[in-house]
């Protein structure tokens, strides 16, 4: 089991929120001429940005931190099989792939 270390420059405000997948509500929506996956969490809407296998946990976290650093609202859902990085729909920005 690997240990996730948070850089000393990371604050709670700049760290992506990580939540269990069962706490989000999935939905589909049409955007950019295709069907997209989205979630609601609290009163916010998010779209799927990128999925990671469970062994790439640190990479998923780094990607989420990178997006937050660019001002993109970010959420990471966690399950036994995967990590999914979601980005806010209310202020859509170009998300790096």
Buried (B, 14 or more C-beta within 10 A) or exposed (E): EEEEEEEEEBEEEEBBBBBEBEEBEEEEEEEEEEEEBBBEBEEBBBBBBBBBEEEBBBBBBEBBBBBBEEEBBBBBBBEEEBBBBBBBBEEEEEBEE
